[in-house]
Amino acid sequence: MSDESTLPEELAEEIRTRVFGEGFIRLTQSLTRDGAPFRISLRPVRLKGEVFMQAEMCDNGRTQVRNLSDNAARKGLEDILRQPGKRDLHVISTAGDLHVRVTKKGKPLVSRGKPKATAGAEAPIIQDGHDHVKKQPLTSFDAVPLLRVLGLADNRGQIKPSMRGKYDQVNALLRAVEPLLPATAPTQFSVVDCGCGKAYLTLALHRYLVCAKGWRNVRILGIDKNESVIASAREMADALGIGDEVTFQVSMIESAEFPKEPDLVMSLHACDTATDDALIAAVKTKAAGILCVPCCQHELHHALEGGDAMRAVLRHGILRERLADLLTDTFRAQVLRICGYRARVMEFVSAEATGRNILIRAEKGVRPGLGEAVAEYEKLCDFWGVEPYIGKALAPRQQD
């Protein structure tokens, strides 16, 4: 079989040894076929006490999974090795990472190193295919590779106790996104994640749309001003074989380069007016849907000037702070309404998972500048003696 490989024999044999040797975790090969993304992966699984090699193929948005015997898995690996043309092949094992990037001219560029998400691993990921798992977005497809790369799961695919809260948050946010998604698969779907941070939801949303829903041509842009977290996010996207589909930009939100009319703009726990910057960008780029989880909010805290009986509330720091939080999100939802969005404010997860559990979900679809909405906004501003940051940027008073 050695002469069938399009890779140098020494390299092909190293890949065979890693895949069928001890400590193998996962192999992923990504390429473009007939103008569409194609990805195939292999990983060991245990089914009814017997170990198989599970092959997952994502072709043009359609995902197929097969459990292969040893002979079938070896034949499948040879098919992978003799794949011609430009491609990326990534092998993860306890022996270390092996990444091969084959250029258009067929030249393999090889890099080796310790696997980021599997340092200290002692065994490959093997999961019992008959475990009963509570139905969640992240259990509707094989999310183990994603969870491991994100650091939410250990090397056997089990959620780490310390990351259970984050795991629940990601599931809750994926459920919250669902009402903003089209009922049928779109020809393409673009998302911008503002202040993406460690990119938990950025990467999880892509995997959910592609692997669980079978969508093709999903493109997500993550934006964050922190160069180190963006570098880490890019590494994770590459480890999952989706670096061309999930890209990242080091930038402030207000100066970032957004795609035109994105299907969804997200902002999760962006601090203070960074949340407003994300909402402003979403409105200006005519995003179809908006999902926002505000974080710390200081803008109105010292600006509130309510009189009469409200002085008793503003006198106490903790009450002033909570009131400022509520008013900030009220202003945001109202401005979105004025700008032509149906906006809802809700809790997306229990307060035990995170204290910042308020979510603003908005969908474009109402006439901008409704007189009633503008009047309510003006009265709210006048009563509290403020002009919020988001209002200054989007001028809702002028939309009547």
C-alpha positions, -999 to 999 in steps of 0.1 A, spaced: 0 0 0 30 23 4 31 33 -33 -5 44 -31 2 74 -9 7 108 -24 28 117 6 65 108 11 66 72 23 84 80 55 57 106 64 29 83 54 43 55 76 46 79 105 9 87 101 -1 50 100 20 43 131 4 72 150 -32 62 139 -29 25 147 -5 28 176 -12 34 213 -24 69 224 -41 78 191 -68 104 196 -79 119 163 -70 124 127 -87 152 106 -82 160 70 -97 191 54 -98 202 18 -120 218 -8 -138 194 -33 -159 206 -62 -158 241 -47 -172 230 -13 -155 222 20 -149 185 26 -136 171 59 -131 136 71 -119 125 106 -111 92 124 -112 85 161 -114 54 183 -147 46 200 -159 18 222 -193 2 213 -206 -26 234 -172 -32 248 -155 -35 214 -132 -8 199 -140 6 165 -126 34 144 -153 60 139 -152 79 106 -170 112 103 -173 127 69 -187 162 63 -192 168 26 -209 199 12 -227 204 45 -239 168 49 -224 148 77 -221 110 77 -207 88 106 -196 52 102 -180 28 127 -152 9 110 -135 -24 117 -97 -25 118 -94 -36 82 -119 -11 70 -102 17 90 -68 8 75 -83 10 40 -99 43 49 -66 57 61 -50 48 28 -78 66 9 -70 96 30 -32 94 24 -36 92 -13 -59 122 -16 -44 145 -42 -42 183 -41 -41 210 -15 -52 199 19 -46 200 57 -40 168 77 -38 169 115 -31 139 137 -35 142 175 -21 115 198 -5 113 232 29 112 214 22 148 201 6 167 173 15 161 137 3 187 112 8 184 75 -2 211 51 0 200 14 4 229 -10 -12 232 -45 20 218 -60 18 188 -37 46 198 -14 40 187 23 48 212 50 52 194 82 51 206 118 52 186 150 45 195 186 27 187 218 -11 188 215 -25 219 231 -56 203 244 -42 169 253 -11 176 272 -5 149 299 -30 125 282 -25 89 290 -50 73 267 -70 80 235 -105 93 237 -128 63 238 -165 68 246 -192 42 250 -217 48 222 -246 37 243 -242 62 272 -275 79 279 -269 117 277 -293 145 284 -304 160 251 -285 192 246 -273 211 214 -238 197 221 -251 162 224 -269 164 190 -237 156 172 -202 143 180 -189 172 199 -161 154 217 -133 169 195 -148 204 200 -151 200 237 -116 186 241 -101 214 220 -120 240 240 -108 225 273 -143 216 284 -138 179 283 -110 156 294 -92 132 271 -120 106 274 -146 130 263 -161 136 298 -170 172 309 -145 184 335 -163 193 368 -146 227 368 -160 234 333 -196 222 338 -209 258 342 -193 269 310 -206 238 292 -241 246 304 -237 282 293 -227 272 258 -257 249 255 -280 276 268 -266 301 243 -270 277 214 -306 272 224 -310 310 225 -297 313 190 -322 288 176 -351 313 171 -328 335 150 -319 307 126 -338 301 93 -361 271 92 -344 257 62 -307 255 54 -295 287 38 -271 287 8 -247 306 31 -248 319 67 -225 346 82 -219 353 118 -199 380 136 -189 374 173 -180 407 189 -156 404 218 -153 367 212 -127 361 239 -118 325 242 -142 317 214 -162 290 232 -195 300 215 -177 310 182 -164 275 176 -194 257 191 -219 275 169 -200 266 138 -198 229 147 -235 229 157 -246 245 124 -224 223 103 -225 190 121 -259 190 138 -279 209 112 -259 199 81 -255 235 68 -229 243 43 -209 275 38 -211 287 74 -186 316 80 -180 331 114 -157 360 122 -145 365 158 -134 399 169 -114 408 200 -88 434 210 -67 408 229 -40 394 206 -32 365 228 -68 352 230 -71 356 192 -39 336 187 -53 309 209 -87 309 191 -69 305 157 -50 276 170 -82 259 182 -99 265 149 -69 250 131 -70 220 154 -106 214 144 -98 218 108 -120 248 103 -95 276 102 -107 287 68 -144 289 79 -139 304 114 -116 334 112 -105 360 138 -96 396 138 -76 416 164 -95 448 166 -117 471 187 -153 464 178 -160 499 166 -131 498 141 -135 462 129 -142 452 94 -177 436 93 -192 417 64 -222 434 48 -256 424 62 -244 395 84 -271 369 93 -262 371 130 -242 394 153 -233 381 187 -218 399 217 -213 378 249 -200 395 280 -184 424 263 -177 449 290 -196 482 295 -200 502 262 -183 474 242 -217 458 242 -232 489 227 -205 490 201 -215 456 190 -252 465 188 -243 497 169 -223 478 144 -251 452 140 -276 479 133 -253 498 109 -244 467 89 -281 457 88 -277 424 106 -307 401 104 -304 388 140 -287 400 172 -278 380 203 -263 400 232 -253 390 267 -242 422 285 -215 423 311 -204 449 336 -221 482 328 -208 515 342 -219 542 318 -252 552 335 -241 545 371 -230 580 379 -251 598 353 -285 590 367 -302 621 381 -337 610 389 -355 632 414 -384 630 438 -389 595 452 -362 580 431 -335 598 452 -341 572 479 -330 545 454 -300 563 440 -287 571 475 -276 535 479 -247 522 458 -258 487 453 -294 498 444 -280 525 420 -258 499 404 -286 474 398 -309 501 386 -283 513 362 -279 478 348 -316 474 342 -319 508 326 -289 503 303 -305 471 289 -339 488 287 -324 516 266 -306 490 244 -338 471 237 -358 502 231 -332 516 206 -332 483 188 -370 485 185 -367 520 171 -342 508 146 -365 481 132 -359 451 154 -382 430 175 -363 428 208 -367 406 238 -349 407 271 -348 374 291 -327 351 313 -309 325 292 -294 304 320 -298 300 358 -281 326 380 -261 296 395 -242 292 362 -234 330 358 -245 362 375 -246 378 341 -275 359 327 -296 386 310 -299 381 272 -311 405 246 -323 388 214 -334 408 184 -347 401 149 -350 426 121 -386 429 109 -405 459 121 -407 494 106 -380 517 119 -388 549 137 -422 539 152 -436 570 169 -446 552 201 -412 536 205 -394 569 200 -418 587 225 -411 560 251 -374 564 246 -375 602 249 -395 601 281 -371 576 297 -341 597 288 -358 629 301 -369 613 333 -334 601 342 -316 630 327 -294 609 305 -285 603 269 -272 567 266 -241 559 246 -261 538 221 -286 566 216 -258 591 208 -245 567 181 -279 557 165 -298 590 171 -332 573 179 -348 607 187 -344 617 151 -362 586 137 -397 599 143 
